[in-house]
């Protein structure tokens, strides 16, 4: 209560100075120098244990013969304002992180969308040019177009669900996955791009592999597509070989 402060020395209240080491409280400087002080920062732990911060302004008051007879001190409690500023800073950092995640996601997704789209257009053009070709070959081309279309649809669904990207809640499945089939489909899809550059593209199975592994088929397809797509992109001559092997089990 204000009444309890009457007669109490201001120096006994335990102010915490913020600034240069050895600094004095602003009203002491104003008494000594006879000059006003502005925007000093002081901290104080109140009776409930809350640390408060104040902006302090001091104006000397002249007495007889022009001497400084006292100091008028005004203090603004900025504790809540600084707390709000801190919360705002945290919110801005979170928003910037979400924006970066969204930008990275869109950049990667735009690259991944081009691959199945290229396959769809490429095999469609092949079918248009060779409308009277081998029926079995046409069936395989149509199957590739259909699989690329399904893969493209999955990418678009991810693209539209940006709320998951911002919250970091992109789901990853753990199901039995026919990994060799996925690798083979990716190679078949990217073969059009390889042929455009006159680059060979082959699949090599190094070890005896299980029929399925526990994975996320959509994410696995994206990873392999990016790896093989980049290999083709940065290969100007020769060929690209995708070798699939099983790593020894490790404890």
ABEGO torsion letter per residue (X at the ends): XAAAABGBBAAAAGBBBBEBBGBBBAAAAAAAAGBBBBGBBBBBBBAAGBBBBBBBBBBBBBBBGGBBABBBBBBBBAAAAAAAAAAAAAAAAAAAAAAAAAAAAAAAAAAAAAAAAAAAAAAAAAAAABAABBAAAAAAAAAAAAAAAAAAAAAAAAAABAAAAAAGABBBBBBBBBAAAAAAAAAAAAAAAAAAAGBBBBBBBABBBBABBBBBAAAAAAAAAAAAAAAAAABABEBBBBBBBBBBBBX
